């Protein structure tokens, strides 16, 4: 057979939508696995901007900026990322948690005070905000 072989796919709109959806999912998987936000398990902070748990931590306050968000299977695993919080008694449990680390100044929405090195841990409708955390040995993105 001489010449190129041209294959024309006569798909349906549903088939086209499924292929496009698959490509979008593949793209998201590749983005999440690049470690843009830091250590394994972290996702780019921009993907979390609409998550209500992150807003409960203070993202909805103007000026507060995310540095990293990591979903955790167990709250006690926070210490693997932020050793400075390893001794917090409210985190010594096996409930799922969301670790949220803020970049730069953090404004406390209740009184307007400004803090630094703020870490928030959300678990089962409880939000624990920790200001001025020692992040010296923390596994965070630069």
N, C-alpha and C positions, 0 to 999 in steps of 0.2 A: 504494500500500500504506500503510495507516494503522497507527500504533503501532510500537513498537520491534521490531527483528528480534533474536531470540534464537538464538544458535548454540550448540549443545551439542556439545562435543567428546567423542566416544566413543573415547578413547585407551586403550591398553593400559597395564599397569603399566610395561612397558619404555619406552613413549613418555613417560609421566609422569616416569620416572627420568631420561630423556635431557633433557627440558625443565628439570627441576630442576638437573641437573648443569651444563647450559649456563648457567643463571642464577648458579650458584655460581662458575663459571669467569669469567663476566663481572664479577661482584663483585670477585673477586681481581685481575683486570686493572685495574679502576678504582682499587682500593686501592693497587696497586703503582705506578700512574702518577701518583699525587698527590704523590709526592716526600716522603712523611711523614718519611723518614729522612735527607733531605738531597739531595745532588746527583743528577743523572740517573744511573740505574743502581743506585742504592741502594734497598734495600727496608726496610720497617719491621723493626727489630731483633727484634721478637717472633716474626716468621716464621722466624727462624734459630735459635731456642732449642734445637731438637732436632737440628740438623745436627751430625754427628760432627766435621766439620772445625772448626767453631766451638768445640766442646768441647775439641778438641785444643789450641786457642789459649788455653784457660784459663777458659772460661765455666762449666765444671762446678765450679770452686772457689767456695765460698760467698762472696757479697759482690761478686764481679766482675760488672760490668754492661756490656752492650753499648751502644755509641753509634751505630755504623753498621756495616753489612756490605755489601760491593760485590763481586760476581763480576766478574773481569776476564779478557778474552781473552788478554792477555799480561801477565806479571809486571812488565815494564818500565813499564806504564801506572800503577803505584802512584804514581809521581811526579806524575801529573796531580791526584791527590787529596791526597797528603801529600808536598809537595816536599822536606821534611826527610829523606825516605828515598830520594830520587832517585839518590844516589851509591852505594847498597848494591850491591856487586858480585854478590851472589847473586840479585839481582832483575833483572839485565841479561840477560833471556832472553825468548823468545816463548812460554813454556809458560803454560797457563791458571793463574790464581791466584785466591785469595779474600782480599780485604782486610778485616780485622776491626779496628775501633777501639773501645777500651774507654772508658767514662765513669768519672771519679773515680779512687778508689784501686783498685789492682790487686794482689792478693795472689799472689805466686809460689808455686805449689803445692809446690815441692820444699823450700823452706826457710822459707816464711812471710814473707819480706821483702815490704814494701809499696812499690810503684812508682806513678808517675803518668804520664799521657800515654802509655799503652801501645798499641802498634800491633802486630798480628800479620798475617803473610802466610803463608797455607797454599798450598803448591803441590806436586803430585804426591807426596803422602805425607811431605812435609817441612814442618815448622812453624817459622817464624822469628818469634821474639818480640823486639820492640824496646822497651825501657823508656825513659822520659824523652825521648820524641821531641818535637822542636820543632814544635808544631802551629799556630804563628802564622799561616802562610799556607795552612793546610790547608783544603780544601773540605769542611767538615763541617757537620752540622746543629747548631743551637744547643742 
